[in-house]
Each structure stands twice: as C-alpha cells, then as structure tokens.
Amino acid sequence: MTRTRDGRAVRNWPWSEWWLWAVAIFVVVAFSFPLLTYRVGRCVDYMEGYGESTCWVESPLGPEATWGLGIAAAIAGLYFAYRLVLALLSRRV
C-alpha cells in the first residue's frame, strides 16, 4: 500500500491483489513442469540381433537448458509466492 499526501492508504491495484500472484504461480508451474519432466529415450543398435544395445534417456532441451529453466522457474515461483503472501497480509490491515 502507498499513502497519499493526506495520509490515506491506497492499494496499488492490481499488484496488491492475491489472485494475480496465484495465477502467476500457476502459469510458471504449468509452463515449466512439463518441460522439466519430459524425457526422450534413444537406443542405438550396432548390429540388430547381435551384441548389446546402447540406450539413454535425456531431456529434449539438453542439460544446460533444463537447469537454466529449473532455476529460473524456482526463482520466479519463490518471488511470486513472496508477493502472494504480501498481498494476503495487506488485506488483513
């Protein structure tokens, strides 16, 4: 909340609304969770029917992008959760 010149408290709409931050958290989770948990598997057979196959599972984004997205999503989620708590506490005042 901010104060006017005569001392009245004024809410900074929409930043003081709790639902805005709840929607922001939902968007971050809905966007990042599928990208972080999706995996692609590949197998290589040198000679089909003979010997061993080599298989691996990895993120389609690559390890660097997966880590970057995970860290960015965590930071954004924590910030939005902080703002959500502030918005809920400012409603009590």
C-alpha positions in Angstrom: 0.0 0.0 0.0 1.0 3.5 -0.6 0.0 6.7 1.2 -1.5 9.8 -0.3 -0.4 13.3 0.8 -3.2 13.4 3.4 -2.1 10.0 4.9 -4.8 7.8 3.4 -3.8 4.3 2.4 -4.3 3.4 -1.2 -3.9 0.0 -2.7 -1.7 -0.4 -5.8 -4.2 -2.3 -8.0 -3.6 -5.0 -9.5 -0.3 -5.6 -7.7 -2.0 -5.8 -4.3 -4.5 -8.5 -5.4 -3.7 -12.0 -4.2 -5.3 -13.7 -7.3 -2.8 -12.1 -9.6 0.1 -13.8 -7.9 -1.7 -17.1 -7.6 -2.3 -17.0 -11.4 1.4 -16.2 -11.9 2.4 -19.2 -9.8 0.0 -21.4 -11.8 1.4 -20.2 -15.1 5.0 -20.8 -14.0 4.2 -24.3 -12.8 2.0 -25.1 -15.9 4.7 -24.0 -18.3 7.9 -25.3 -16.6 6.8 -28.6 -15.1 6.1 -30.4 -18.4 9.3 -29.1 -19.9 11.3 -30.2 -16.9 9.8 -33.7 -16.6 9.6 -34.6 -20.3 12.2 -37.2 -21.3 13.2 -38.6 -24.7 14.8 -42.0 -25.0 17.1 -43.3 -27.7 18.7 -46.6 -28.5 21.5 -47.5 -30.8 21.9 -51.0 -32.2 25.2 -51.5 -34.0 24.1 -54.8 -35.4 20.5 -55.8 -34.9 20.2 -59.2 -33.2 23.9 -59.3 -32.2 25.7 -57.7 -29.3 24.4 -55.1 -27.0 22.3 -52.0 -27.5 23.2 -48.6 -26.1 20.2 -46.7 -24.7 19.8 -43.4 -22.9 17.1 -41.1 -21.7 17.5 -37.3 -21.6 15.7 -34.0 -21.7 14.9 -32.7 -25.2 16.1 -29.3 -24.0 19.6 -30.5 -23.0 21.1 -30.5 -19.5 22.1 -26.8 -19.6 18.7 -25.5 -20.7 16.9 -27.8 -18.3 19.0 -26.5 -15.3 18.5 -22.9 -16.5 14.8 -23.3 -16.8 14.6 -25.0 -13.5 16.5 -22.3 -11.7 14.5 -19.5 -13.4 11.2 -21.2 -12.6 12.2 -21.7 -9.0 13.3 -18.0 -8.6 10.1 -16.8 -10.3 7.9 -19.1 -8.2 9.5 -18.0 -5.0 9.2 -14.3 -5.9 5.5 -14.8 -6.8 4.9 -16.7 -3.6 6.5 -13.9 -1.6 4.3 -11.3 -3.4 1.2 -13.6 -2.8 2.0 -13.6 1.0 2.4 -9.8 1.0 -0.9 -9.3 -0.9 -2.7 -11.6 1.6 -1.1 -9.8 4.6 -2.1 -6.4 3.2 -5.7 -7.4 3.0 -5.7 -8.1 6.8 -4.6 -4.5 7.5 
